[in-house]
Amino acid sequence: MRILTAADFAGAVSAPGIVVVDFRSSASGSSRAFTALLEAAAARHPDLVFAAVDNQAEEALAAELGVRSAPTLRVYRDGVLVFAEPGWMPADSVDLLIATVRALDMPAVIAQYPEPL
């Protein structure tokens, strides 16, 4: 899993394809458990980019994005934020989310929301 900082975050999430970003805290037990779940998802979906942001080390970035708790999952597709939700979810829900993001009609999404969310 790639670790992102404020310096490389924008470049990473604006890349083509699907980027799954876990905003986490090493002090949070649920965040640590969710990290393990996402690492397993990364093994099942090697064509996606799975990344993480340490909320404590990157407080300004987390605040700028409105991330207030860990874990928080944000998913980008082709540079567009398509999912953002605090809390963890079970593995089957992560897989369903990924399938849903894969199935998105991105030209329609971009036409409906031309400005970044």
N, CA, C and O atoms as a GROMACS GRO file, in nm:
protein
  468
    1MET      N    1   0.086  -0.117   0.000
    1MET     CA    2   0.000   0.000   0.000
    1MET      C    3   0.091   0.123   0.000
    1MET      O    4   0.184   0.134   0.080
    2ARG      N    5   0.063   0.213  -0.088
    2ARG     CA    6   0.142   0.335  -0.102
    2ARG      C    7   0.104   0.436   0.006
    2ARG      O    8  -0.015   0.458   0.031
    3ILE      N    9   0.202   0.497   0.069
    3ILE     CA   10   0.178   0.600   0.170
    3ILE      C   11   0.184   0.736   0.100
    3ILE      O   12   0.282   0.768   0.032
    4LEU      N   13   0.079   0.816   0.118
    4LEU     CA   14   0.072   0.948   0.056
    4LEU      C   15   0.095   1.058   0.158
    4LEU      O   16   0.060   1.045   0.275
    5THR      N   17   0.154   1.166   0.112
    5THR     CA   18   0.172   1.286   0.191
    5THR      C   19   0.101   1.401   0.120
    5THR      O   20   0.052   1.385   0.008
    6ALA      N   21   0.097   1.515   0.185
    6ALA     CA   22   0.035   1.633   0.122
    6ALA      C   23   0.106   1.666  -0.010
    6ALA      O   24   0.042   1.716  -0.104
    7ALA      N   25   0.236   1.640  -0.017
    7ALA     CA   26   0.313   1.674  -0.137
    7ALA      C   27   0.276   1.590  -0.258
    7ALA      O   28   0.283   1.640  -0.371
    8ASP      N   29   0.236   1.466  -0.239
    8ASP     CA   30   0.207   1.381  -0.355
    8ASP      C   31   0.062   1.337  -0.365
    8ASP      O   32   0.027   1.261  -0.455
    9PHE      N   33  -0.023   1.382  -0.274
    9PHE     CA   34  -0.162   1.339  -0.272
    9PHE      C   35  -0.235   1.375  -0.402
    9PHE      O   36  -0.294   1.288  -0.465
   10ALA      N   37  -0.232   1.502  -0.441
   10ALA     CA   38  -0.308   1.547  -0.559
   10ALA      C   39  -0.266   1.471  -0.684
   10ALA      O   40  -0.350   1.432  -0.765
   11GLY      N   41  -0.137   1.451  -0.701
   11GLY     CA   42  -0.089   1.377  -0.818
   11GLY      C   43  -0.136   1.232  -0.819
   11GLY      O   44  -0.170   1.177  -0.924
   12ALA      N   45  -0.137   1.172  -0.702
   12ALA     CA   46  -0.179   1.032  -0.692
   12ALA      C   47  -0.326   1.014  -0.723
   12ALA      O   48  -0.363   0.923  -0.797
   13VAL      N   49  -0.412   1.099  -0.667
   13VAL     CA   50  -0.556   1.078  -0.684
   13VAL      C   51  -0.607   1.132  -0.818
   13VAL      O   52  -0.720   1.101  -0.857
   14SER      N   53  -0.527   1.210  -0.888
   14SER     CA   54  -0.571   1.260  -1.018
   14SER      C   55  -0.528   1.169  -1.133
   14SER      O   56  -0.558   1.196  -1.249
   15ALA      N   57  -0.459   1.062  -1.101
   15ALA     CA   58  -0.413   0.968  -1.204
   15ALA      C   59  -0.531   0.892  -1.264
   15ALA      O   60  -0.634   0.875  -1.198
   16PRO      N   61  -0.517   0.845  -1.387
   16PRO     CA   62  -0.623   0.761  -1.445
   16PRO      C   63  -0.640   0.633  -1.364
   16PRO      O   64  -0.546   0.582  -1.304
   17GLY      N   65  -0.762   0.583  -1.364
   17GLY     CA   66  -0.790   0.459  -1.294
   17GLY      C   67  -0.854   0.484  -1.158
   17GLY      O   68  -0.899   0.594  -1.128
   18ILE      N   69  -0.856   0.379  -1.076
   18ILE     CA   70  -0.922   0.385  -0.945
   18ILE      C   71  -0.815   0.389  -0.837
   18ILE      O   72  -0.722   0.308  -0.835
   19VAL      N   73  -0.830   0.486  -0.748
   19VAL     CA   74  -0.738   0.504  -0.635
   19VAL      C   75  -0.820   0.499  -0.507
   19VAL      O   76  -0.910   0.580  -0.487
   20VAL      N   77  -0.790   0.403  -0.421
   20VAL     CA   78  -0.858   0.383  -0.294
   20VAL      C   79  -0.766   0.438  -0.185
   20VAL      O   80  -0.653   0.390  -0.169
   21VAL      N   81  -0.813   0.538  -0.110
   21VAL     CA   82  -0.729   0.603  -0.010
   21VAL      C   83  -0.789   0.582   0.129
   21VAL      O   84  -0.904   0.616   0.155
   22ASP      N   85  -0.708   0.525   0.216
   22ASP     CA   86  -0.743   0.500   0.355
   22ASP      C   87  -0.679   0.609   0.441
   22ASP      O   88  -0.556   0.613   0.454
   23PHE      N   89  -0.761   0.695   0.499
   23PHE     CA   90  -0.711   0.792   0.597
   23PHE      C   91  -0.715   0.722   0.731
   23PHE      O   92  -0.821   0.684   0.780
   24ARG      N   93  -0.597   0.704   0.791
   24ARG     CA   94  -0.587   0.620   0.909
   24ARG      C   95  -0.509   0.686   1.022
   24ARG      O   96  -0.444   0.789   1.004
   25SER      N   97  -0.519   0.622   1.137
   25SER     CA   98  -0.444   0.664   1.255
   25SER      C   99  -0.391   0.538   1.323
   25SER      O  100  -0.466   0.444   1.348
   26SER      N  101  -0.262   0.538   1.351
   26SER     CA  102  -0.204   0.422   1.418
   26SER      C  103  -0.257   0.406   1.560
   26SER      O  104  -0.245   0.298   1.618
   27ALA      N  105  -0.314   0.511   1.616
   27ALA     CA  106  -0.369   0.505   1.751
   27ALA      C  107  -0.509   0.443   1.756
   27ALA      O  108  -0.560   0.416   1.864
   28SER      N  109  -0.570   0.421   1.641
   28SER     CA  110  -0.707   0.370   1.634
   28SER      C  111  -0.707   0.221   1.603
   28SER      O  112  -0.655   0.178   1.500
   29GLY      N  113  -0.766   0.141   1.694
   29GLY     CA  114  -0.776  -0.002   1.671
   29GLY      C  115  -0.858  -0.035   1.548
   29GLY      O  116  -0.822  -0.124   1.471
   30SER      N  117  -0.969   0.036   1.529
   30SER     CA  118  -1.052   0.008   1.411
   30SER      C  119  -0.978   0.048   1.283
   30SER      O  120  -0.997  -0.014   1.178
   31SER      N  121  -0.896   0.150   1.292
   31SER     CA  122  -0.817   0.191   1.176
   31SER      C  123  -0.714   0.084   1.141
   31SER      O  124  -0.694   0.053   1.023
   32ARG      N  125  -0.649   0.027   1.241
   32ARG     CA  126  -0.552  -0.080   1.215
   32ARG      C  127  -0.620  -0.202   1.155
   32ARG      O  128  -0.566  -0.264   1.063
   33ALA      N  129  -0.737  -0.238   1.206
   33ALA     CA  130  -0.811  -0.353   1.152
   33ALA      C  131  -0.853  -0.327   1.008
   33ALA      O  132  -0.845  -0.417   0.924
   34PHE      N  133  -0.897  -0.205   0.978
   34PHE     CA  134  -0.940  -0.172   0.843
   34PHE      C  135  -0.821  -0.173   0.746
   34PHE      O  136  -0.836  -0.210   0.630
   35THR      N  137  -0.704  -0.132   0.794
   35THR     CA  138  -0.584  -0.136   0.711
   35THR      C  139  -0.556  -0.279   0.665
   35THR      O  140  -0.526  -0.302   0.548
   36ALA      N  141  -0.566  -0.375   0.756
   36ALA     CA  142  -0.544  -0.515   0.719
   36ALA      C  143  -0.646  -0.562   0.616
   36ALA      O  144  -0.611  -0.634   0.522
   37LEU      N  145  -0.770  -0.520   0.632
   37LEU     CA  146  -0.876  -0.556   0.538
   37LEU      C  147  -0.846  -0.496   0.400
   37LEU      O  148  -0.865  -0.564   0.298
   38LEU      N  149  -0.800  -0.371   0.396
   38LEU     CA  150  -0.770  -0.307   0.267
   38LEU      C  151  -0.646  -0.368   0.202
   38LEU      O  152  -0.639  -0.375   0.079
   39GLU      N  153  -0.550  -0.411   0.281
   39GLU     CA  154  -0.434  -0.478   0.223
   39GLU      C  155  -0.475  -0.609   0.156
   39GLU      O  156  -0.421  -0.645   0.051
   40ALA      N  157  -0.570  -0.681   0.215
   40ALA     CA  158  -0.622  -0.802   0.152
   40ALA      C  159  -0.699  -0.767   0.024
   40ALA      O  160  -0.689  -0.838  -0.076
   41ALA      N  161  -0.774  -0.657   0.026
   41ALA     CA  162  -0.847  -0.612  -0.094
   41ALA      C  163  -0.748  -0.575  -0.204
   41ALA      O  164  -0.773  -0.602  -0.322
   42ALA      N  165  -0.637  -0.514  -0.167
   42ALA     CA  166  -0.535  -0.477  -0.266
   42ALA      C  167  -0.480  -0.602  -0.335
   42ALA      O  168  -0.451  -0.599  -0.455
   43ALA      N  169  -0.466  -0.710  -0.262
   43ALA     CA  170  -0.420  -0.836  -0.321
   43ALA      C  171  -0.523  -0.893  -0.418
   43ALA      O  172  -0.488  -0.954  -0.519
   44ARG      N  173  -0.652  -0.872  -0.387
   44ARG     CA  174  -0.760  -0.922  -0.475
   44ARG      C  175  -0.780  -0.833  -0.597
   44ARG      O  176  -0.834  -0.878  -0.699
   45HIS      N  177  -0.738  -0.707  -0.588
   45HIS     CA  178  -0.760  -0.609  -0.696
   45HIS      C  179  -0.627  -0.543  -0.732
   45HIS      O  180  -0.609  -0.424  -0.707
   46PRO      N  181  -0.534  -0.617  -0.791
   46PRO     CA  182  -0.401  -0.562  -0.816
   46PRO      C  183  -0.397  -0.452  -0.923
   46PRO      O  184  -0.295  -0.384  -0.936
   47ASP      N  185  -0.505  -0.435  -0.997
   47ASP     CA  186  -0.508  -0.331  -1.099
   47ASP      C  187  -0.545  -0.194  -1.042
   47ASP      O  188  -0.539  -0.094  -1.113
   48LEU      N  189  -0.582  -0.189  -0.915
   48LEU     CA  190  -0.617  -0.062  -0.850
   48LEU      C  191  -0.499  -0.012  -0.769
   48LEU      O  192  -0.409  -0.088  -0.734
   49VAL      N  193  -0.501   0.117  -0.739
   49VAL     CA  194  -0.401   0.175  -0.650
   49VAL      C  195  -0.464   0.186  -0.512
   49VAL      O  196  -0.569   0.249  -0.496
   50PHE      N  197  -0.401   0.126  -0.415
   50PHE     CA  198  -0.443   0.138  -0.276
   50PHE      C  199  -0.339   0.222  -0.205
   50PHE      O  200  -0.220   0.193  -0.211
   51ALA      N  201  -0.384   0.326  -0.138
   51ALA     CA  202  -0.292   0.420  -0.072
   51ALA      C  203  -0.345   0.454   0.067
   51ALA      O  204  -0.461   0.427   0.100
   52ALA      N  205  -0.258   0.512   0.147
   52ALA     CA  206  -0.296   0.549   0.283
   52ALA      C  207  -0.238   0.685   0.317
   52ALA      O  208  -0.133   0.724   0.268
   53VAL      N  209  -0.310   0.756   0.402
   53VAL     CA  210  -0.265   0.884   0.457
   53VAL      C  211  -0.271   0.872   0.608
   53VAL      O  212  -0.374   0.833   0.664
   54ASP      N  213  -0.162   0.904   0.674
   54ASP     CA  214  -0.157   0.905   0.820
   54ASP      C  215  -0.217   1.037   0.867
   54ASP      O  216  -0.157   1.143   0.849
   55ASN      N  217  -0.336   1.031   0.928
   55ASN     CA  218  -0.405   1.153   0.972
   55ASN      C  219  -0.322   1.236   1.068
   55ASN      O  220  -0.331   1.359   1.066
   56GLN      N  221  -0.243   1.172   1.152
   56GLN     CA  222  -0.162   1.246   1.249
   56GLN      C  223  -0.046   1.318   1.182
   56GLN      O  224  -0.017   1.433   1.214
   57ALA      N  225   0.020   1.251   1.088
   57ALA     CA  226   0.134   1.311   1.019
   57ALA      C  227   0.089   1.416   0.917
   57ALA      O  228   0.163   1.509   0.886
   58GLU      N  229  -0.031   1.400   0.864
   58GLU     CA  230  -0.082   1.488   0.758
   58GLU      C  231  -0.210   1.558   0.804
   58GLU      O  232  -0.312   1.555   0.736
   59GLU      N  233  -0.203   1.621   0.921
   59GLU     CA  234  -0.320   1.688   0.978
   59GLU      C  235  -0.379   1.795   0.887
   59GLU      O  236  -0.501   1.805   0.873
   60ALA      N  237  -0.294   1.874   0.824
   60ALA     CA  238  -0.344   1.981   0.738
   60ALA      C  239  -0.418   1.924   0.616
   60ALA      O  240  -0.522   1.977   0.578
   61LEU      N  241  -0.365   1.819   0.556
   61LEU     CA  242  -0.430   1.756   0.441
   61LEU      C  243  -0.565   1.698   0.483
   61LEU      O  244  -0.665   1.719   0.415
   62ALA      N  245  -0.568   1.626   0.594
   62ALA     CA  246  -0.693   1.568   0.642
   62ALA      C  247  -0.796   1.678   0.669
   62ALA      O  248  -0.912   1.663   0.633
   63ALA      N  249  -0.753   1.786   0.730
   63ALA     CA  250  -0.845   1.897   0.759
   63ALA      C  251  -0.896   1.961   0.630
   63ALA      O  252  -1.014   1.992   0.618
   64GLU      N  253  -0.807   1.980   0.535
   64GLU     CA  254  -0.846   2.041   0.406
   64GLU      C  255  -0.952   1.957   0.335
   64GLU      O  256  -1.040   2.012   0.269
   65LEU      N  257  -0.942   1.825   0.348
   65LEU     CA  258  -1.036   1.734   0.282
   65LEU      C  259  -1.158   1.703   0.367
   65LEU      O  260  -1.248   1.632   0.323
   66GLY      N  261  -1.163   1.757   0.488
   66GLY     CA  262  -1.278   1.733   0.575
   66GLY      C  263  -1.277   1.597   0.642
   66GLY      O  264  -1.382   1.550   0.687
   67VAL      N  265  -1.162   1.534   0.650
   67VAL     CA  266  -1.150   1.405   0.717
   67VAL      C  267  -1.136   1.431   0.866
   67VAL      O  268  -1.039   1.494   0.911
   68ARG      N  269  -1.233   1.384   0.944
   68ARG     CA  270  -1.235   1.410   1.087
   68ARG      C  271  -1.212   1.287   1.172
   68ARG      O  272  -1.189   1.299   1.293
   69SER      N  273  -1.219   1.168   1.112
   69SER     CA  274  -1.202   1.047   1.191
   69SER      C  275  -1.125   0.942   1.111
   69SER      O  276  -1.113   0.949   0.988
   70ALA      N  277  -1.073   0.846   1.186
   70ALA     CA  278  -1.000   0.736   1.123
   70ALA      C  279  -1.063   0.606   1.170
   70ALA      O  280  -1.090   0.587   1.288
   71PRO      N  281  -1.086   0.517   1.075
   71PRO     CA  282  -1.054   0.530   0.934
   71PRO      C  283  -1.161   0.608   0.857
   71PRO      O  284  -1.277   0.613   0.897
   72THR      N  285  -1.119   0.667   0.749
   72THR     CA  286  -1.209   0.727   0.650
   72THR      C  287  -1.162   0.679   0.514
   72THR      O  288  -1.043   0.684   0.484
   73LEU      N  289  -1.254   0.632   0.434
   73LEU     CA  290  -1.221   0.581   0.301
   73LEU      C  291  -1.267   0.680   0.196
   73LEU      O  292  -1.381   0.727   0.198
   74ARG      N  293  -1.178   0.712   0.104
   74ARG     CA  294  -1.210   0.798  -0.011
   74ARG      C  295  -1.166   0.722  -0.136
   74ARG      O  296  -1.056   0.667  -0.141
   75VAL      N  297  -1.253   0.720  -0.237
   75VAL     CA  298  -1.221   0.650  -0.361
   75VAL      C  299  -1.232   0.750  -0.477
   75VAL      O  300  -1.330   0.823  -0.489
   76TYR      N  301  -1.129   0.750  -0.559
   76TYR     CA  302  -1.122   0.838  -0.676
   76TYR      C  303  -1.119   0.752  -0.801
   76TYR      O  304  -1.058   0.645  -0.803
   77ARG      N  305  -1.186   0.800  -0.903
   77ARG     CA  306  -1.176   0.733  -1.034
   77ARG      C  307  -1.148   0.840  -1.137
   77ARG      O  308  -1.223   0.936  -1.151
   78ASP      N  309  -1.041   0.822  -1.209
   78ASP     CA  310  -0.998   0.915  -1.312
   78ASP      C  311  -0.994   1.058  -1.260
   78ASP      O  312  -1.032   1.153  -1.328
   79GLY      N  313  -0.946   1.072  -1.137
   79GLY     CA  314  -0.929   1.204  -1.076
   79GLY      C  315  -1.053   1.262  -1.012
   79GLY      O  316  -1.048   1.374  -0.961
   80VAL      N  317  -1.163   1.188  -1.012
   80VAL     CA  318  -1.290   1.237  -0.956
   80VAL      C  319  -1.319   1.161  -0.826
   80VAL      O  320  -1.316   1.038  -0.824
   81LEU      N  321  -1.348   1.235  -0.721
   81LEU     CA  322  -1.388   1.171  -0.596
   81LEU      C  323  -1.528   1.112  -0.616
   81LEU      O  324  -1.623   1.185  -0.644
   82VAL      N  325  -1.540   0.979  -0.601
   82VAL     CA  326  -1.668   0.912  -0.623
   82VAL      C  327  -1.724   0.849  -0.496
   82VAL      O  328  -1.838   0.803  -0.496
   83PHE      N  329  -1.645   0.846  -0.388
   83PHE     CA  330  -1.692   0.790  -0.262
   83PHE      C  331  -1.608   0.848  -0.149
   83PHE      O  332  -1.486   0.857  -0.159
   84ALA      N  333  -1.676   0.886  -0.040
   84ALA     CA  334  -1.607   0.933   0.080
   84ALA      C  335  -1.695   0.902   0.199
   84ALA      O  336  -1.810   0.948   0.207
   85GLU      N  337  -1.642   0.824   0.292
   85GLU     CA  338  -1.722   0.783   0.407
   85GLU      C  339  -1.631   0.749   0.524
   85GLU      O  340  -1.533   0.677   0.508
   86PRO      N  341  -1.663   0.801   0.642
   86PRO     CA  342  -1.586   0.761   0.761
   86PRO      C  343  -1.628   0.623   0.809
   86PRO      O  344  -1.738   0.576   0.781
   87GLY      N  345  -1.538   0.558   0.883
   87GLY     CA  346  -1.568   0.428   0.942
   87GLY      C  347  -1.518   0.315   0.854
   87GLY      O  348  -1.481   0.335   0.739
   88TRP      N  349  -1.517   0.198   0.912
   88TRP     CA  350  -1.472   0.081   0.837
   88TRP      C  351  -1.592   0.006   0.782
   88TRP      O  352  -1.706   0.029   0.822
   89MET      N  353  -1.564  -0.085   0.691
   89MET     CA  354  -1.669  -0.168   0.634
   89MET      C  355  -1.614  -0.308   0.615
   89MET      O  356  -1.493  -0.325   0.602
   90PRO      N  357  -1.700  -0.409   0.613
   90PRO     CA  358  -1.653  -0.546   0.594
   90PRO      C  359  -1.597  -0.568   0.454
   90PRO      O  360  -1.624  -0.492   0.361
   91ALA      N  361  -1.518  -0.675   0.440
   91ALA     CA  362  -1.451  -0.704   0.313
   91ALA      C  363  -1.548  -0.715   0.197
   91ALA      O  364  -1.519  -0.665   0.088
   92ASP      N  365  -1.664  -0.780   0.217
   92ASP     CA  366  -1.757  -0.793   0.105
   92ASP      C  367  -1.813  -0.658   0.062
   92ASP      O  368  -1.844  -0.638  -0.055
   93SER      N  369  -1.826  -0.565   0.156
   93SER     CA  370  -1.872  -0.430   0.121
   93SER      C  371  -1.765  -0.354   0.044
   93SER      O  372  -1.797  -0.277  -0.047
   94VAL      N  373  -1.638  -0.375   0.079
   94VAL     CA  374  -1.529  -0.312   0.003
   94VAL      C  375  -1.530  -0.365  -0.140
   94VAL      O  376  -1.516  -0.287  -0.234
   95ASP      N  377  -1.546  -0.495  -0.156
   95ASP     CA  378  -1.551  -0.552  -0.291
   95ASP      C  379  -1.671  -0.501  -0.370
   95ASP      O  380  -1.660  -0.475  -0.490
   96LEU      N  381  -1.785  -0.488  -0.304
   96LEU     CA  382  -1.904  -0.433  -0.371
   96LEU      C  383  -1.880  -0.287  -0.411
   96LEU      O  384  -1.919  -0.246  -0.520
   97LEU      N  385  -1.819  -0.210  -0.323
   97LEU     CA  386  -1.786  -0.071  -0.355
   97LEU      C  387  -1.695  -0.065  -0.478
   97LEU      O  388  -1.718   0.016  -0.568
   98ILE      N  389  -1.594  -0.149  -0.481
   98ILE     CA  390  -1.502  -0.149  -0.595
   98ILE      C  391  -1.575  -0.187  -0.723
   98ILE      O  392  -1.552  -0.125  -0.827
   99ALA      N  393  -1.661  -0.286  -0.717
   99ALA     CA  394  -1.740  -0.325  -0.836
   99ALA      C  395  -1.828  -0.210  -0.882
   99ALA      O  396  -1.843  -0.186  -1.002
  100THR      N  397  -1.887  -0.139  -0.788
  100THR     CA  398  -1.974  -0.025  -0.821
  100THR      C  399  -1.894   0.086  -0.887
  100THR      O  400  -1.938   0.145  -0.986
  101VAL      N  401  -1.775   0.115  -0.832
  101VAL     CA  402  -1.690   0.220  -0.890
  101VAL      C  403  -1.642   0.179  -1.029
  101VAL      O  404  -1.635   0.263  -1.119
  102ARG      N  405  -1.609   0.053  -1.047
  102ARG     CA  406  -1.569   0.004  -1.180
  102ARG      C  407  -1.681   0.024  -1.283
  102ARG      O  408  -1.654   0.055  -1.399
  103ALA      N  409  -1.805   0.007  -1.239
  103ALA     CA  410  -1.920   0.013  -1.330
  103ALA      C  411  -1.968   0.155  -1.360
  103ALA      O  412  -2.057   0.173  -1.443
  104LEU      N  413  -1.912   0.253  -1.293
  104LEU     CA  414  -1.959   0.390  -1.315
  104LEU      C  415  -1.941   0.434  -1.460
  104LEU      O  416  -1.841   0.402  -1.524
  105ASP      N  417  -2.038   0.508  -1.509
  105ASP     CA  418  -2.029   0.572  -1.640
  105ASP      C  419  -1.961   0.707  -1.616
  105ASP      O  420  -2.028   0.807  -1.588
  106MET      N  421  -1.830   0.709  -1.627
  106MET     CA  422  -1.756   0.830  -1.589
  106MET      C  423  -1.789   0.952  -1.673
  106MET      O  424  -1.794   1.062  -1.618
  107PRO      N  425  -1.811   0.941  -1.804
  107PRO     CA  426  -1.853   1.061  -1.877
  107PRO      C  427  -1.982   1.121  -1.820
  107PRO      O  428  -1.996   1.243  -1.814
  108ALA      N  429  -2.076   1.036  -1.780
  108ALA     CA  430  -2.200   1.086  -1.721
  108ALA      C  431  -2.174   1.149  -1.584
  108ALA      O  432  -2.232   1.252  -1.550
  109VAL      N  433  -2.086   1.088  -1.505
  109VAL     CA  434  -2.053   1.144  -1.374
  109VAL      C  435  -1.990   1.281  -1.391
  109VAL      O  436  -2.027   1.376  -1.322
  110ILE      N  437  -1.895   1.292  -1.481
  110ILE     CA  438  -1.826   1.419  -1.504
  110ILE      C  439  -1.922   1.524  -1.558
  110ILE      O  440  -1.912   1.641  -1.521
  111ALA      N  441  -2.013   1.485  -1.645
  111ALA     CA  442  -2.111   1.579  -1.698
  111ALA      C  443  -2.204   1.630  -1.588
  111ALA      O  444  -2.245   1.746  -1.590
  112GLN      N  445  -2.238   1.543  -1.493
  112GLN     CA  446  -2.329   1.582  -1.386
  112GLN      C  447  -2.258   1.667  -1.282
  112GLN      O  448  -2.317   1.759  -1.226
  113TYR      N  449  -2.131   1.638  -1.256
  113TYR     CA  450  -2.053   1.709  -1.153
  113TYR      C  451  -1.923   1.759  -1.214
  113TYR      O  452  -1.817   1.704  -1.186
  114PRO      N  453  -1.930   1.865  -1.296
  114PRO     CA  454  -1.809   1.910  -1.364
  114PRO      C  455  -1.703   1.969  -1.271
  114PRO      O  456  -1.585   1.974  -1.306
  115GLU      N  457  -1.743   2.013  -1.153
  115GLU     CA  458  -1.649   2.066  -1.054
  115GLU      C  459  -1.613   1.957  -0.956
  115GLU      O  460  -1.695   1.870  -0.929
  116PRO      N  461  -1.491   1.960  -0.901
  116PRO     CA  462  -1.452   1.859  -0.802
  116PRO      C  463  -1.545   1.861  -0.682
  116PRO      O  464  -1.589   1.966  -0.637
  117LEU      N  465  -1.575   1.740  -0.630
  117LEU     CA  466  -1.660   1.727  -0.513
  117LEU      C  467  -1.584   1.758  -0.388
  117LEU      O  468  -1.640   1.752  -0.278
   0.00000   0.00000   0.00000
